[in-house]
Amino acid sequence: MSNLDGDRIPELIVTAPFDTSRGPEAARAFVIAGKSLRAQAAKK
């Protein structure tokens, strides 16, 4: 995925195609900021 927030770190899209919590045939997609992923990796 390309950089959406201007921090020059690509974002990650995670999909949940079978998530029916919002109704039948309603999937979900989550966009995770690349900067937060990098910060999580640095803590480990």
N, CA, C and O atoms as CSV, one atom per row, in Angstrom:
chain,resi,resn,atom,element,x,y,z
A,1,MET,N,N,0.852,-1.172,0.000
A,1,MET,CA,C,0.000,0.000,0.000
A,1,MET,C,C,0.888,1.221,0.000
A,1,MET,O,O,2.005,1.192,0.516
A,2,SER,N,N,0.402,2.258,-0.562
A,2,SER,CA,C,1.191,3.487,-0.606
A,2,SER,C,C,1.104,4.253,0.712
A,2,SER,O,O,0.367,3.868,1.620
A,3,ASN,N,N,1.846,5.311,0.798
A,3,ASN,CA,C,1.879,6.164,1.977
A,3,ASN,C,C,0.673,7.095,1.946
A,3,ASN,O,O,0.522,7.880,1.010
A,4,LEU,N,N,-0.174,7.016,2.948
A,4,LEU,CA,C,-1.386,7.834,2.988
A,4,LEU,C,C,-1.266,9.067,3.868
A,4,LEU,O,O,-1.938,10.069,3.622
A,5,ASP,N,N,-0.418,9.007,4.895
A,5,ASP,CA,C,-0.378,10.108,5.854
A,5,ASP,C,C,0.857,11.001,5.751
A,5,ASP,O,O,1.040,11.891,6.583
A,6,GLY,N,N,1.698,10.784,4.758
A,6,GLY,CA,C,2.828,11.684,4.518
A,6,GLY,C,C,4.073,11.414,5.335
A,6,GLY,O,O,5.005,12.217,5.291
A,7,ASP,N,N,4.132,10.310,6.088
A,7,ASP,CA,C,5.320,10.042,6.903
A,7,ASP,C,C,6.365,9.202,6.173
A,7,ASP,O,O,7.374,8.825,6.768
A,8,ARG,N,N,6.141,8.908,4.907
A,8,ARG,CA,C,7.034,8.150,4.029
A,8,ARG,C,C,7.198,6.693,4.454
A,8,ARG,O,O,8.159,6.037,4.052
A,9,ILE,N,N,6.271,6.183,5.260
A,9,ILE,CA,C,6.249,4.777,5.644
A,9,ILE,C,C,4.929,4.198,5.132
A,9,ILE,O,O,3.867,4.710,5.485
A,10,PRO,N,N,4.967,3.148,4.311
A,10,PRO,CA,C,3.729,2.597,3.744
A,10,PRO,C,C,2.776,2.075,4.823
A,10,PRO,O,O,3.207,1.548,5.848
A,11,GLU,N,N,1.489,2.232,4.573
A,11,GLU,CA,C,0.461,1.707,5.460
A,11,GLU,C,C,0.141,0.256,5.088
A,11,GLU,O,O,0.532,-0.227,4.025
A,12,LEU,N,N,-0.572,-0.420,5.977
A,12,LEU,CA,C,-0.956,-1.810,5.779
A,12,LEU,C,C,-2.477,-1.886,5.807
A,12,LEU,O,O,-3.110,-1.297,6.684
A,13,ILE,N,N,-3.070,-2.607,4.855
A,13,ILE,CA,C,-4.509,-2.846,4.867
A,13,ILE,C,C,-4.744,-4.294,5.273
A,13,ILE,O,O,-4.182,-5.216,4.682
A,14,VAL,N,N,-5.579,-4.480,6.285
A,14,VAL,CA,C,-5.960,-5.809,6.748
A,14,VAL,C,C,-7.448,-5.948,6.487
A,14,VAL,O,O,-8.235,-5.088,6.884
A,15,THR,N,N,-7.836,-7.024,5.824
A,15,THR,CA,C,-9.248,-7.213,5.516
A,15,THR,C,C,-9.836,-8.356,6.330
A,15,THR,O,O,-9.143,-9.301,6.705
A,16,ALA,N,N,-11.112,-8.243,6.588
A,16,ALA,CA,C,-11.881,-9.298,7.262
A,16,ALA,C,C,-13.106,-9.568,6.402
A,16,ALA,O,O,-14.198,-9.087,6.705
A,17,PRO,N,N,-12.930,-10.337,5.330
A,17,PRO,CA,C,-14.018,-10.519,4.373
A,17,PRO,C,C,-15.224,-11.280,4.917
A,17,PRO,O,O,-16.311,-11.197,4.345
A,18,PHE,N,N,-15.052,-12.010,6.001
A,18,PHE,CA,C,-16.166,-12.791,6.533
A,18,PHE,C,C,-16.724,-12.212,7.825
A,18,PHE,O,O,-17.477,-12.884,8.528
A,19,ASP,N,N,-16.362,-10.970,8.146
A,19,ASP,CA,C,-16.880,-10.310,9.345
A,19,ASP,C,C,-18.328,-9.900,9.089
A,19,ASP,O,O,-18.593,-9.027,8.263
A,20,THR,N,N,-19.247,-10.521,9.787
A,20,THR,CA,C,-20.667,-10.215,9.595
A,20,THR,C,C,-21.247,-9.437,10.777
A,20,THR,O,O,-22.465,-9.397,10.953
A,21,SER,N,N,-20.384,-8.821,11.586
A,21,SER,CA,C,-20.877,-8.089,12.748
A,21,SER,C,C,-21.722,-6.884,12.350
A,21,SER,O,O,-22.521,-6.405,13.155
A,22,ARG,N,N,-21.566,-6.391,11.141
A,22,ARG,CA,C,-22.352,-5.247,10.661
A,22,ARG,C,C,-23.495,-5.673,9.749
A,22,ARG,O,O,-24.179,-4.832,9.166
A,23,GLY,N,N,-23.697,-6.961,9.630
A,23,GLY,CA,C,-24.779,-7.468,8.793
A,23,GLY,C,C,-24.251,-8.475,7.799
A,23,GLY,O,O,-23.040,-8.600,7.612
A,24,PRO,N,N,-25.170,-9.205,7.151
A,24,PRO,CA,C,-24.733,-10.196,6.172
A,24,PRO,C,C,-24.088,-9.531,4.960
A,24,PRO,O,O,-24.512,-8.465,4.514
A,25,GLU,N,N,-23.072,-10.176,4.452
A,25,GLU,CA,C,-22.343,-9.690,3.278
A,25,GLU,C,C,-21.673,-8.330,3.502
A,25,GLU,O,O,-21.468,-7.580,2.548
A,26,ALA,N,N,-21.338,-8.011,4.735
A,26,ALA,CA,C,-20.662,-6.754,5.051
A,26,ALA,C,C,-19.272,-7.075,5.603
A,26,ALA,O,O,-19.144,-7.499,6.752
A,27,ALA,N,N,-18.263,-6.882,4.814
A,27,ALA,CA,C,-16.889,-7.145,5.246
A,27,ALA,C,C,-16.307,-5.890,5.900
A,27,ALA,O,O,-16.941,-4.835,5.915
A,28,ARG,N,N,-15.111,-6.017,6.432
A,28,ARG,CA,C,-14.412,-4.882,7.038
A,28,ARG,C,C,-13.002,-4.790,6.485
A,28,ARG,O,O,-12.405,-5.791,6.088
A,29,ALA,N,N,-12.488,-3.588,6.465
A,29,ALA,CA,C,-11.089,-3.345,6.103
A,29,ALA,C,C,-10.516,-2.372,7.119
A,29,ALA,O,O,-11.168,-1.392,7.481
A,30,PHE,N,N,-9.311,-2.637,7.574
A,30,PHE,CA,C,-8.637,-1.795,8.548
A,30,PHE,C,C,-7.353,-1.265,7.918
A,30,PHE,O,O,-6.596,-2.029,7.320
A,31,VAL,N,N,-7.105,0.019,8.044
A,31,VAL,CA,C,-5.854,0.617,7.578
A,31,VAL,C,C,-5.003,0.884,8.809
A,31,VAL,O,O,-5.419,1.601,9.719
A,32,ILE,N,N,-3.817,0.307,8.829
A,32,ILE,CA,C,-2.912,0.448,9.964
A,32,ILE,C,C,-1.746,1.323,9.531
A,32,ILE,O,O,-1.101,1.060,8.516
A,33,ALA,N,N,-1.484,2.360,10.306
A,33,ALA,CA,C,-0.415,3.306,9.981
A,33,ALA,C,C,0.942,2.615,10.055
A,33,ALA,O,O,1.239,1.919,11.025
A,34,GLY,N,N,1.749,2.807,9.039
A,34,GLY,CA,C,3.079,2.213,9.004
A,34,GLY,C,C,3.955,2.676,10.150
A,34,GLY,O,O,4.778,1.911,10.652
A,35,LYS,N,N,3.784,3.921,10.569
A,35,LYS,CA,C,4.579,4.457,11.664
A,35,LYS,C,C,4.306,3.702,12.963
A,35,LYS,O,O,5.234,3.443,13.729
A,36,SER,N,N,3.042,3.344,13.223
A,36,SER,CA,C,2.731,2.597,14.441
A,36,SER,C,C,3.287,1.183,14.370
A,36,SER,O,O,3.700,0.633,15.391
A,37,LEU,N,N,3.305,0.580,13.175
A,37,LEU,CA,C,3.900,-0.748,13.035
A,37,LEU,C,C,5.392,-0.711,13.314
A,37,LEU,O,O,5.931,-1.596,13.978
A,38,ARG,N,N,6.049,0.309,12.808
A,38,ARG,CA,C,7.489,0.436,13.042
A,38,ARG,C,C,7.789,0.652,14.521
A,38,ARG,O,O,8.771,0.120,15.039
A,39,ALA,N,N,6.947,1.433,15.205
A,39,ALA,CA,C,7.144,1.670,16.629
A,39,ALA,C,C,6.952,0.385,17.425
A,39,ALA,O,O,7.694,0.137,18.376
A,40,GLN,N,N,5.970,-0.436,17.054
A,40,GLN,CA,C,5.737,-1.712,17.726
A,40,GLN,C,C,6.925,-2.648,17.533
A,40,GLN,O,O,7.332,-3.335,18.469
A,41,ALA,N,N,7.479,-2.678,16.331
A,41,ALA,CA,C,8.624,-3.551,16.059
A,41,ALA,C,C,9.850,-3.117,16.833
A,41,ALA,O,O,10.646,-3.956,17.254
A,42,ALA,N,N,10.013,-1.815,17.028
A,42,ALA,CA,C,11.176,-1.303,17.761
A,42,ALA,C,C,11.117,-1.658,19.242
A,42,ALA,O,O,12.156,-1.763,19.895
A,43,LYS,N,N,9.916,-1.842,19.776
A,43,LYS,CA,C,9.770,-2.177,21.195
A,43,LYS,C,C,10.169,-3.610,21.498
A,43,LYS,O,O,10.488,-3.935,22.642
A,44,LYS,N,N,10.156,-4.473,20.486
A,44,LYS,CA,C,10.451,-5.903,20.701
A,44,LYS,C,C,11.918,-6.193,20.636
A,44,LYS,O,O,12.327,-7.343,20.796
